[in-house]
Amino acid sequence: MNDSRETVSSRQNETASRGVYPPSFCRWRLLLAVMLMTQISVLLMAVATLGQFSLVWLGITSLYAQALALVTALGVCIARAWLGRLSARGAWLGSWLIAVAVALAFSYTAGIIGTVLAMGPGREGFTVFVWQSVLAVALVGVALLRYLFIRAQWRAQVLAQSEARVQALQARIRPHFLFNSLNTIASLIPEEPIAAERAIEDLADLFRGSMRRADSLISLTEELDLARRYLQMEQRRLGDRIAVDWQVSELPEDASVLPLTLQPLLENAVAHGIQSRADGGEIRVYGRAEKDNVVITISNPLGLDGYDNRGHGMALLNIRERLELAFGPNASLITHQNDEKFFAVLSLPYVKNTDN
């Protein structure tokens, strides 16, 4: 446990040293957030006037504020290549300075055009109009960039923690599993050397898979192969006590998943559902495609006490955090049980694997 905490701490320090960069303002979701925040600011201004405004004022102010916000955001978007050459801190500060500069240029131009067309602030209010626009962008920009910075930093820390947890989880693949596997291999060597050789290959592939990045995507076929190798190792150890029913022919072969998503679920199924029963039981892996999602269900019999308590739930928590980070609300891991079985239902968006 101490080693895993040290790993988490070291990865967080590494993330902090690299820094987090501002997101791209070229994405429509972020532009939509800018427009929403701008409109909220306009409404707050309207409330602050204590009713001394008209719908015409609100409409004109909203139109100008939205145009100012979009032009400012697009200015930061255009400068993203230059901002990428700066340090993380410089990129955040540079984004704010570019936003202020673009706001100054846009409000100055809009003030002149409006004055010429007799629709703007006029000569008397020109300077105030420009500085009010720049000040509004500066204040709103600070608030938005601060929020984006905290959000980006949180995502980076979650990723570092997720990588550390998956490495800690798989470095064990549990210690007793490693020892049991080595004992199984040793018992096979005198009488079944070929089976022992295959067991060594399976064990090597399992640990090779545990070295992948927690946020990378691999093919579903590769993940299923790793899961099969894990269960093959357990079948060599438990013999007839464990049976596996694979029903995954309906899964799309070109789908992508996070590495080591299925193996921890199968490890839980063996530890909590099979190993605790003298007569063992069957693990069922059923997969199918549902519209734009890939759904995989793993079931196992309950323990002898009729209740499946997944310990501290470290594996489940780790998988859920990684799914949230990679897919947001489009992915989920749901667990439930009835009188006889425990179920883990994994739902992922159908992302095609691009690896050749």
MOZI-V327051 format. One record per pair of residues at least 4 apart in sequence whose ideal C-beta (glycine too) atoms are under 7 Angstrom apart, sorted by the first residue. I is the first residue (numbers start at 1). J is the second residue. D is the distance in whole Angstrom. If there is no record, write none. Layout:
# MOZI-V327051
i=<I | I>
j=<J | J>
d=<D | D>
This chain:
# MOZI-V327051
i=<1 | 2 | 3 | 4 | 4 | 4 | 5 | 6 | 7 | 7 | 7 | 7 | 8 | 8 | 8 | 9 | 10 | 11 | 11 | 11 | 11 | 12 | 12 | 12 | 13 | 14 | 15 | 15 | 15 | 19 | 19 | 19 | 20 | 20 | 20 | 20 | 21 | 21 | 22 | 22 | 22 | 22 | 22 | 23 | 23 | 23 | 24 | 24 | 25 | 25 | 25 | 25 | 25 | 26 | 26 | 27 | 28 | 29 | 30 | 31 | 31 | 31 | 32 | 33 | 34 | 34 | 34 | 34 | 35 | 35 | 35 | 35 | 36 | 37 | 37 | 37 | 38 | 38 | 38 | 38 | 38 | 39 | 39 | 40 | 41 | 41 | 41 | 42 | 42 | 42 | 42 | 43 | 44 | 46 | 46 | 49 | 53 | 53 | 55 | 56 | 57 | 58 | 59 | 60 | 61 | 62 | 63 | 64 | 65 | 66 | 67 | 68 | 68 | 68 | 68 | 68 | 68 | 69 | 70 | 71 | 71 | 71 | 72 | 72 | 72 | 72 | 72 | 73 | 74 | 75 | 75 | 75 | 75 | 76 | 76 | 76 | 79 | 79 | 80 | 83 | 83 | 83 | 86 | 86 | 86 | 87 | 88 | 89 | 90 | 91 | 92 | 92 | 92 | 93 | 94 | 95 | 95 | 96 | 96 | 96 | 96 | 97 | 98 | 99 | 99 | 99 | 100 | 100 | 100 | 100 | 100 | 101 | 102 | 103 | 103 | 103 | 103 | 104 | 104 | 105 | 106 | 107 | 107 | 107 | 107 | 107 | 108 | 108 | 109 | 110 | 111 | 111 | 111 | 111 | 111 | 111 | 112 | 113 | 113 | 114 | 114 | 114 | 115 | 115 | 115 | 115 | 115 | 121 | 121 | 121 | 122 | 125 | 126 | 127 | 128 | 129 | 130 | 131 | 132 | 133 | 134 | 135 | 136 | 137 | 138 | 139 | 140 | 141 | 142 | 143 | 144 | 145 | 146 | 147 | 148 | 149 | 150 | 151 | 152 | 153 | 154 | 155 | 155 | 156 | 157 | 158 | 158 | 158 | 159 | 159 | 159 | 160 | 161 | 162 | 162 | 162 | 162 | 162 | 162 | 163 | 163 | 163 | 164 | 165 | 165 | 166 | 166 | 166 | 166 | 167 | 167 | 169 | 169 | 169 | 169 | 170 | 170 | 171 | 173 | 173 | 173 | 173 | 175 | 176 | 177 | 178 | 179 | 180 | 180 | 181 | 181 | 181 | 181 | 182 | 183 | 184 | 184 | 184 | 184 | 185 | 185 | 185 | 185 | 188 | 188 | 188 | 188 | 189 | 189 | 192 | 193 | 194 | 195 | 196 | 197 | 198 | 199 | 199 | 199 | 200 | 201 | 202 | 202 | 202 | 202 | 203 | 203 | 204 | 205 | 205 | 205 | 206 | 206 | 206 | 206 | 209 | 209 | 209 | 210 | 212 | 212 | 212 | 212 | 214 | 215 | 215 | 216 | 217 | 217 | 217 | 217 | 218 | 218 | 218 | 218 | 218 | 219 | 219 | 219 | 220 | 220 | 220 | 220 | 220 | 221 | 221 | 222 | 223 | 223 | 223 | 223 | 223 | 224 | 224 | 225 | 226 | 226 | 227 | 227 | 227 | 227 | 228 | 229 | 230 | 230 | 230 | 231 | 231 | 231 | 232 | 233 | 234 | 234 | 234 | 235 | 238 | 238 | 238 | 241 | 241 | 241 | 242 | 242 | 242 | 242 | 243 | 244 | 245 | 245 | 246 | 247 | 247 | 248 | 248 | 250 | 250 | 250 | 251 | 251 | 251 | 251 | 251 | 252 | 252 | 252 | 254 | 254 | 255 | 255 | 255 | 255 | 255 | 256 | 256 | 256 | 257 | 257 | 258 | 258 | 260 | 261 | 261 | 262 | 262 | 263 | 264 | 264 | 264 | 265 | 265 | 265 | 266 | 266 | 266 | 267 | 268 | 268 | 268 | 269 | 269 | 269 | 269 | 269 | 270 | 270 | 271 | 272 | 272 | 272 | 272 | 273 | 273 | 273 | 273 | 273 | 273 | 273 | 274 | 274 | 274 | 274 | 276 | 276 | 277 | 277 | 277 | 277 | 281 | 281 | 283 | 283 | 284 | 285 | 285 | 286 | 287 | 287 | 288 | 289 | 289 | 290 | 292 | 292 | 293 | 293 | 293 | 293 | 294 | 294 | 295 | 295 | 296 | 297 | 297 | 298 | 299 | 299 | 299 | 300 | 300 | 301 | 301 | 302 | 302 | 302 | 302 | 302 | 302 | 302 | 303 | 303 | 308 | 308 | 310 | 313 | 314 | 315 | 316 | 316 | 316 | 317 | 318 | 319 | 319 | 320 | 320 | 321 | 322 | 323 | 323 | 323 | 323 | 324 | 327 | 327 | 327 | 330 | 331 | 331 | 331 | 332 | 333 | 333 | 334 | 335 | 335 | 336 | 337 | 337 | 337>
j=<5 | 6 | 7 | 8 | 164 | 168 | 9 | 10 | 11 | 164 | 167 | 168 | 12 | 161 | 164 | 13 | 14 | 15 | 160 | 163 | 164 | 16 | 157 | 160 | 17 | 18 | 156 | 157 | 160 | 87 | 88 | 89 | 88 | 152 | 153 | 156 | 88 | 91 | 91 | 92 | 95 | 145 | 148 | 30 | 148 | 152 | 77 | 80 | 30 | 31 | 73 | 76 | 77 | 77 | 80 | 31 | 32 | 33 | 34 | 35 | 70 | 73 | 36 | 37 | 38 | 69 | 73 | 144 | 39 | 66 | 69 | 70 | 40 | 41 | 140 | 144 | 42 | 65 | 66 | 69 | 140 | 43 | 62 | 44 | 45 | 136 | 140 | 46 | 61 | 62 | 65 | 47 | 48 | 53 | 58 | 53 | 57 | 58 | 59 | 60 | 61 | 62 | 63 | 64 | 65 | 66 | 67 | 68 | 69 | 70 | 71 | 72 | 103 | 106 | 107 | 133 | 137 | 73 | 74 | 75 | 102 | 106 | 76 | 99 | 102 | 103 | 137 | 77 | 78 | 79 | 98 | 99 | 102 | 95 | 98 | 99 | 83 | 98 | 84 | 91 | 94 | 95 | 90 | 91 | 94 | 91 | 92 | 93 | 94 | 95 | 96 | 145 | 149 | 97 | 98 | 99 | 145 | 100 | 141 | 142 | 145 | 101 | 102 | 103 | 137 | 141 | 104 | 134 | 137 | 138 | 141 | 105 | 106 | 107 | 133 | 134 | 137 | 108 | 134 | 109 | 110 | 111 | 129 | 130 | 133 | 134 | 112 | 130 | 113 | 114 | 115 | 120 | 121 | 126 | 129 | 130 | 116 | 117 | 120 | 119 | 120 | 121 | 120 | 121 | 122 | 123 | 126 | 125 | 126 | 129 | 126 | 129 | 130 | 131 | 132 | 133 | 134 | 135 | 136 | 137 | 138 | 139 | 140 | 141 | 142 | 143 | 144 | 145 | 146 | 147 | 148 | 149 | 150 | 151 | 152 | 153 | 154 | 155 | 156 | 157 | 158 | 159 | 325 | 160 | 161 | 162 | 321 | 325 | 163 | 215 | 325 | 164 | 165 | 166 | 214 | 318 | 321 | 322 | 325 | 167 | 213 | 214 | 168 | 169 | 318 | 170 | 214 | 260 | 318 | 171 | 210 | 264 | 314 | 315 | 318 | 210 | 260 | 210 | 177 | 178 | 206 | 210 | 179 | 180 | 181 | 182 | 183 | 184 | 237 | 185 | 203 | 233 | 237 | 186 | 187 | 188 | 199 | 236 | 237 | 189 | 196 | 199 | 200 | 192 | 195 | 196 | 199 | 193 | 196 | 196 | 197 | 198 | 199 | 200 | 201 | 202 | 203 | 233 | 236 | 204 | 205 | 206 | 229 | 232 | 233 | 207 | 233 | 208 | 209 | 226 | 229 | 210 | 226 | 229 | 230 | 226 | 259 | 260 | 260 | 216 | 218 | 259 | 260 | 322 | 325 | 326 | 259 | 256 | 257 | 258 | 351 | 222 | 223 | 256 | 257 | 259 | 256 | 353 | 355 | 224 | 251 | 255 | 256 | 257 | 225 | 253 | 226 | 227 | 257 | 259 | 261 | 262 | 228 | 248 | 229 | 230 | 263 | 231 | 262 | 263 | 266 | 232 | 233 | 234 | 263 | 266 | 235 | 244 | 266 | 236 | 237 | 238 | 242 | 270 | 242 | 242 | 274 | 280 | 274 | 279 | 280 | 270 | 274 | 280 | 283 | 282 | 283 | 282 | 284 | 285 | 285 | 286 | 285 | 287 | 287 | 288 | 289 | 255 | 287 | 288 | 289 | 294 | 289 | 294 | 350 | 352 | 353 | 294 | 350 | 351 | 352 | 353 | 351 | 352 | 353 | 261 | 348 | 322 | 326 | 264 | 319 | 346 | 266 | 296 | 267 | 268 | 315 | 319 | 269 | 298 | 344 | 270 | 283 | 298 | 271 | 272 | 310 | 315 | 273 | 274 | 283 | 298 | 300 | 274 | 275 | 275 | 276 | 303 | 308 | 310 | 281 | 300 | 301 | 302 | 303 | 308 | 342 | 280 | 281 | 283 | 300 | 303 | 304 | 281 | 301 | 303 | 304 | 300 | 301 | 298 | 300 | 299 | 296 | 298 | 297 | 295 | 296 | 295 | 294 | 350 | 295 | 349 | 350 | 347 | 348 | 349 | 350 | 348 | 350 | 345 | 347 | 346 | 343 | 345 | 344 | 341 | 342 | 343 | 341 | 342 | 340 | 341 | 306 | 307 | 308 | 337 | 340 | 341 | 342 | 307 | 308 | 337 | 342 | 316 | 317 | 318 | 319 | 320 | 333 | 335 | 321 | 322 | 323 | 333 | 324 | 333 | 325 | 326 | 327 | 331 | 332 | 333 | 328 | 331 | 348 | 349 | 349 | 347 | 348 | 349 | 347 | 344 | 346 | 345 | 343 | 344 | 343 | 341 | 342 | 343>
d=<7 | 6 | 6 | 7 | 7 | 4 | 6 | 6 | 6 | 4 | 7 | 6 | 6 | 5 | 4 | 6 | 6 | 6 | 4 | 6 | 5 | 6 | 6 | 5 | 6 | 7 | 5 | 6 | 5 | 7 | 3 | 7 | 6 | 4 | 5 | 5 | 5 | 5 | 6 | 6 | 5 | 7 | 6 | 6 | 6 | 7 | 7 | 6 | 6 | 7 | 5 | 5 | 4 | 4 | 7 | 7 | 6 | 7 | 7 | 7 | 7 | 6 | 6 | 6 | 6 | 5 | 5 | 7 | 6 | 6 | 6 | 7 | 7 | 7 | 6 | 6 | 7 | 5 | 6 | 4 | 7 | 6 | 6 | 6 | 7 | 7 | 6 | 7 | 6 | 5 | 5 | 7 | 6 | 5 | 6 | 5 | 5 | 6 | 6 | 6 | 6 | 6 | 6 | 6 | 6 | 6 | 6 | 6 | 6 | 6 | 6 | 6 | 6 | 6 | 7 | 6 | 7 | 6 | 6 | 6 | 6 | 5 | 7 | 5 | 5 | 5 | 6 | 6 | 6 | 7 | 6 | 7 | 4 | 5 | 5 | 6 | 6 | 5 | 6 | 5 | 5 | 6 | 3 | 5 | 6 | 7 | 7 | 6 | 6 | 6 | 7 | 6 | 6 | 6 | 6 | 6 | 6 | 6 | 5 | 7 | 6 | 6 | 6 | 6 | 6 | 5 | 6 | 6 | 6 | 5 | 7 | 7 | 6 | 6 | 6 | 5 | 4 | 6 | 5 | 6 | 6 | 6 | 7 | 5 | 4 | 6 | 7 | 5 | 6 | 6 | 6 | 6 | 6 | 5 | 5 | 6 | 6 | 6 | 7 | 5 | 2 | 7 | 4 | 7 | 6 | 7 | 6 | 4 | 5 | 4 | 7 | 5 | 7 | 6 | 6 | 7 | 6 | 6 | 6 | 7 | 6 | 6 | 6 | 6 | 7 | 7 | 6 | 6 | 6 | 7 | 6 | 6 | 7 | 6 | 6 | 6 | 6 | 6 | 6 | 6 | 6 | 6 | 7 | 6 | 6 | 6 | 6 | 6 | 6 | 6 | 6 | 6 | 6 | 6 | 5 | 7 | 5 | 5 | 6 | 6 | 7 | 4 | 6 | 6 | 5 | 6 | 4 | 6 | 6 | 6 | 7 | 6 | 6 | 6 | 6 | 3 | 6 | 7 | 5 | 6 | 6 | 7 | 6 | 6 | 6 | 6 | 6 | 6 | 5 | 6 | 5 | 5 | 7 | 6 | 6 | 6 | 6 | 5 | 5 | 7 | 5 | 5 | 6 | 5 | 5 | 4 | 6 | 6 | 5 | 6 | 6 | 7 | 6 | 7 | 7 | 6 | 6 | 6 | 6 | 6 | 6 | 6 | 4 | 6 | 5 | 7 | 6 | 6 | 6 | 7 | 5 | 7 | 7 | 6 | 6 | 5 | 6 | 6 | 6 | 6 | 7 | 4 | 7 | 6 | 7 | 6 | 6 | 4 | 7 | 6 | 7 | 5 | 6 | 7 | 7 | 5 | 6 | 4 | 6 | 6 | 6 | 4 | 7 | 5 | 6 | 6 | 7 | 6 | 5 | 7 | 6 | 6 | 6 | 6 | 7 | 7 | 6 | 7 | 4 | 6 | 6 | 6 | 7 | 7 | 5 | 6 | 6 | 5 | 6 | 7 | 7 | 6 | 6 | 5 | 6 | 4 | 7 | 6 | 7 | 7 | 3 | 7 | 5 | 5 | 7 | 4 | 5 | 6 | 4 | 5 | 7 | 5 | 6 | 4 | 7 | 4 | 6 | 7 | 4 | 7 | 7 | 6 | 5 | 7 | 7 | 5 | 5 | 5 | 6 | 7 | 7 | 7 | 5 | 7 | 4 | 5 | 6 | 5 | 6 | 7 | 6 | 7 | 6 | 7 | 6 | 7 | 4 | 6 | 7 | 5 | 5 | 6 | 7 | 7 | 6 | 6 | 6 | 6 | 5 | 7 | 5 | 6 | 4 | 5 | 6 | 6 | 7 | 6 | 5 | 6 | 6 | 3 | 5 | 7 | 7 | 7 | 6 | 5 | 5 | 7 | 6 | 4 | 6 | 6 | 6 | 7 | 6 | 6 | 4 | 7 | 5 | 5 | 7 | 6 | 5 | 7 | 4 | 6 | 6 | 7 | 5 | 6 | 5 | 5 | 7 | 6 | 6 | 5 | 5 | 7 | 5 | 5 | 6 | 5 | 5 | 5 | 7 | 5 | 7 | 6 | 6 | 6 | 5 | 7 | 5 | 6 | 6 | 6 | 6 | 7 | 6 | 6 | 4 | 6 | 5 | 6 | 6 | 6 | 7 | 7 | 6 | 6 | 6 | 5 | 6 | 5 | 6 | 6 | 6 | 4 | 7 | 6 | 7 | 4 | 7 | 6 | 4 | 6 | 5 | 6 | 5 | 7 | 5 | 5 | 7 | 5 | 6 | 6 | 4 | 7>
